[in-house]
Amino acid sequence: MLMKVKTKWRGDAISHFMEELIDYAGLFPPAALSLSQAIQNYQSYISSSDSWMMGPFVIPVSRLKELDEYRSLFNEPYPLRLSVILSRKEELENELVLIEHFLHKYQNSGSVEAIEVSLSPDSSPSFLKKLATRLDGYPIYCEVAGGKDEILPLLDGIRFVNKESTKPIGVKLRMGGIRAALFPSAQTAAFVIHESQKRGLFIKFTAGLHHPIRQFRQEVETKMHGFVNVFTASLLAYRHALDVETIEAILLDEDSSHFSFTPKGLSWQHLTIHSKEIIQARSFFAHSYGSCSFDEPREELGELSIYHEEEVE
């Protein structure tokens, strides 16, 4: 369905909202596909009419050498773009060797688009500076977790390092998982979005965002965040410097009729962000999210009645 939207709305809000929004994480739960199946899925997706919505393939650094045998599936027009998850910080030098091996093996048929790494509460600015120095040239997303008192020092540390870095470090926030305990509250998610925006830190999300609008799901026995909620909240926070209470209200909204796309922009209730501003907000703040499904999010989004076509050519 979104393919039809893209055909009609070539340069407006829904296209800018969905452009390379989904990083494919088919290796991870709940899909937990084999590398063979996940990599073949990715090759199929980037060759499809909906490829414009697809970002990089997400893979742990420890599995990079396994990609050698799939080299023939990719070429310069359709490369294997990766977002690589590092493991433990003390292994950084060894992991850089694995990244270089992949780049040498794939040449123009592959690239590393981003690096992801989890931070512990005691991660120091010196570690962040080492990341920024050794991984210069790659966007880096540092996953933060815990309570406000644990997250704030990490955000401050990232901001401090970014003042001297040529390639700023961003934030990664986990939005769910295979059980209820892995889903952050809307209050926590709103807090991270708000504090990241205040500090000028870009952000990506991961896990739990299979569905467009927040809803209760029996399989995890909790309410799952909606990716339309999350990105609408983030884009509007960037555009309007929203307070944390308004961000939380957008995240909690389960009524899809409160969200509206037109060719000119995206609205929630009385708040609007124009089409060109979505490009800016996606570029400088709310980048993408990792999902083990590419089909489910776009198919469910295409079924919603949130599009108003009064200015379709």
C-alpha positions in Angstrom: 0.0 0.0 0.0 2.8 2.4 0.8 4.2 1.8 -2.7 1.1 3.5 -4.0 1.5 6.4 -1.6 5.1 6.9 -2.7 4.0 6.9 -6.4 1.5 9.7 -5.7 3.3 11.7 -3.1 6.8 11.8 -4.5 8.1 14.6 -2.4 5.9 15.1 0.6 5.3 14.1 4.2 4.7 10.4 4.2 7.6 9.8 1.9 10.0 11.9 4.0 8.6 10.2 7.2 9.3 6.7 5.9 12.4 7.3 3.8 15.0 4.7 5.1 13.1 4.5 8.4 13.5 0.8 9.0 16.9 -0.9 9.7 16.4 -4.6 9.1 17.2 -6.6 12.2 15.9 -10.0 11.1 18.7 -11.8 13.0 17.2 -10.7 16.3 14.1 -11.8 18.3 11.3 -12.3 17.9 12.0 -13.2 14.3 15.5 -14.6 15.1 16.1 -15.8 11.5 19.2 -17.6 10.4 21.8 -15.4 8.7 21.0 -17.1 5.4 17.3 -16.3 5.6 17.8 -12.8 6.9 20.4 -11.8 4.3 18.2 -13.2 1.5 15.3 -11.2 2.8 17.4 -8.1 2.9 18.6 -8.7 -0.7 14.9 -9.1 -1.8 13.8 -6.0 0.1 16.4 -3.7 -1.4 15.5 -4.9 -4.9 11.7 -4.3 -4.3 9.6 -1.3 -5.0 9.5 -0.5 -1.3 13.3 -0.4 -1.0 13.2 3.4 -0.3 11.9 2.6 3.2 14.8 0.2 4.0 17.9 1.2 5.9 21.0 -0.9 6.7 21.1 -4.6 7.7 21.8 -4.8 11.5 24.4 -7.4 12.5 26.7 -8.2 15.5 30.3 -7.5 14.7 31.1 -11.1 15.7 29.2 -12.4 12.7 30.8 -10.2 10.0 33.0 -13.0 8.6 29.9 -15.1 8.0 28.9 -12.6 5.3 31.7 -13.7 3.1 29.7 -16.4 1.4 26.9 -14.0 0.5 29.1 -11.6 -1.4 27.6 -12.7 -4.8 24.1 -11.5 -3.7 25.1 -7.9 -3.8 26.6 -5.4 -6.2 27.3 -1.7 -6.5 23.7 -0.7 -7.5 22.3 -3.0 -4.7 25.0 -3.1 -1.9 24.9 -4.7 1.5 24.7 -1.7 3.8 25.4 -2.6 7.5 24.8 -1.2 10.9 27.3 -3.1 13.1 26.7 -3.8 16.8 30.0 -3.9 18.8 30.3 -6.3 21.7 32.5 -5.4 24.6 34.5 -2.2 24.8 37.8 -4.0 25.5 37.6 -5.7 22.2 37.4 -2.6 20.1 40.6 -3.0 18.2 39.8 -6.6 17.3 36.4 -5.6 16.1 37.8 -2.9 13.9 39.8 -5.6 12.1 36.5 -7.5 11.4 35.0 -4.4 10.0 38.0 -3.8 7.7 37.8 -7.5 6.6 34.2 -7.0 5.5 34.9 -3.7 3.7 37.9 -5.4 1.9 35.8 -8.4 0.9 32.8 -6.5 -0.4 34.5 -3.4 -1.9 31.8 -1.4 -3.7 29.2 -4.0 -3.0 29.0 -3.3 0.7 29.4 -0.5 3.3 29.2 0.1 7.0 26.7 2.9 7.5 26.7 3.0 11.3 28.1 1.6 14.5 26.0 0.7 17.6 27.3 0.0 21.1 25.7 -0.4 24.5 26.8 1.8 27.3 27.0 0.7 30.9 26.0 3.2 33.7 29.7 3.7 34.5 30.8 4.4 30.9 33.2 7.3 31.1 33.7 10.3 28.7 37.2 8.8 28.1 35.6 5.7 26.6 33.2 7.8 24.5 36.1 9.9 23.3 38.0 6.7 22.3 35.0 5.5 20.3 34.7 8.8 18.6 38.4 8.8 17.7 38.8 5.2 16.6 35.5 5.1 14.7 35.9 8.6 13.1 33.9 8.6 9.9 31.0 6.4 11.1 27.8 7.5 12.8 27.8 6.0 16.3 24.7 5.2 18.3 25.2 4.5 22.0 22.4 2.6 23.7 21.4 4.0 27.0 19.2 2.3 29.6 18.2 2.5 33.2 16.6 5.2 35.3 16.8 8.9 34.8 19.8 9.2 37.2 21.7 6.6 35.1 20.7 8.0 31.7 21.4 11.7 32.3 25.1 11.3 32.9 25.5 9.3 29.8 23.7 11.9 27.7 25.9 14.6 29.2 29.0 12.5 28.5 28.0 12.1 24.8 27.3 15.9 24.5 30.7 16.6 26.1 32.5 14.4 23.6 30.5 15.8 20.7 31.9 19.2 21.3 35.3 18.1 20.1 34.3 15.3 17.6 34.1 15.7 13.9 31.5 13.0 13.8 29.0 13.4 16.6 27.8 10.4 18.7 24.1 9.7 18.9 21.7 7.9 21.2 20.0 4.5 20.8 16.9 3.7 22.8 15.4 0.2 23.2 11.6 0.3 22.9 10.7 -3.3 23.6 11.5 -6.9 23.3 10.1 -10.4 23.7 8.7 -9.8 27.2 6.8 -7.0 28.9 9.7 -6.0 31.2 11.8 -4.9 28.1 9.3 -2.2 27.2 10.2 1.2 28.6 7.4 3.3 29.9 6.1 6.2 27.8 7.4 8.5 30.6 11.0 7.1 30.2 10.9 7.2 26.4 9.6 10.8 26.5 12.3 11.7 28.9 15.1 10.3 26.7 13.6 12.0 23.6 13.3 15.3 25.4 16.7 15.3 26.9 18.4 14.2 23.7 16.7 17.0 21.8 17.8 19.5 24.4 21.4 18.4 24.0 21.4 18.3 20.2 21.9 14.5 20.2 20.5 12.5 17.3 18.6 9.3 18.2 17.6 5.9 16.8 15.3 3.4 18.3 15.2 -0.4 18.3 12.9 -3.3 19.1 9.2 -3.4 19.8 8.1 -1.1 17.1 6.4 -3.5 14.7 3.1 -1.6 14.8 2.3 1.9 13.7 0.1 2.9 16.7 0.5 2.1 20.4 -1.6 -1.0 21.3 -1.9 -3.9 23.6 -0.4 -7.1 22.3 -1.2 -10.5 23.8 2.1 -12.0 22.7 4.0 -9.8 25.1 1.1 -9.1 27.6 1.7 -5.4 27.5 1.2 -2.3 25.3 3.7 -1.9 22.6 4.9 1.5 21.4 3.8 2.5 17.9 6.5 3.7 15.5 4.2 6.4 14.2 3.8 7.6 17.8 7.5 7.5 18.5 8.6 9.3 15.3 5.7 11.8 15.4 6.7 12.7 19.0 10.4 12.9 18.0 9.8 15.0 14.9 7.4 17.4 16.7 9.8 17.6 19.6 12.6 18.7 17.3 10.4 21.2 15.4 8.6 22.7 18.4 10.9 22.0 21.4 8.0 20.2 23.1 7.9 19.7 26.8 8.2 16.2 28.1 4.5 15.9 29.0 3.4 16.6 25.5 5.9 14.1 24.1 4.6 11.5 26.5 1.0 12.3 25.5 1.9 11.6 21.8 3.6 8.3 22.8 0.5 7.2 24.8 -2.1 8.1 22.1 -3.9 4.9 20.8 -6.3 6.7 18.5 -4.9 6.7 15.0 -7.3 9.4 13.9 -5.3 11.9 16.0 -2.4 11.4 13.5 -2.7 12.9 10.0 -0.5 13.0 6.9 -1.2 15.4 4.0 1.1 16.1 1.1 2.3 19.2 3.1 2.9 17.8 6.5 2.3 15.6 9.5 0.0 16.6 12.3 -0.9 15.3 15.8 -3.9 17.1 17.3 -3.1 20.8 16.8 0.7 20.4 16.3 2.1 20.2 12.7 5.4 19.7 11.1 5.7 20.6 7.4 7.1 18.2 4.8 10.5 19.9 4.4 10.9 20.1 8.1 10.4 16.4 8.4 13.5 16.0 6.2 15.5 18.2 8.5 14.2 16.5 11.6 14.9 13.0 10.2 18.4 14.1 9.1 19.5 15.8 12.4 17.5 14.1 15.1 15.2 11.1 14.7 17.1 8.8 12.3 15.6 5.3 12.1 14.6 2.2 14.1 15.7 -1.4 14.0 13.0 -4.0 13.3 13.1 -7.7 12.8 10.2 -7.3 10.4 10.0 -5.2 7.3 6.6 -6.4 6.1 4.6 -5.9 9.3 5.2 -2.2 9.9 4.7 -1.0 6.3 1.7 -3.2 5.7 -0.1 -2.1 8.9 0.7 1.5 8.2 -0.7 1.2 4.7 -4.0 0.0 6.3 -4.5 3.1 8.4 -6.9 5.9 7.4 -4.5 8.7 8.3 -3.8 10.0 4.8 -5.5 13.0 3.3 -4.9 13.4 -0.4 -6.3 16.8 -1.2 -3.1 18.0 -2.8 -2.1 14.8 -4.7 -1.1 15.6 -8.2 
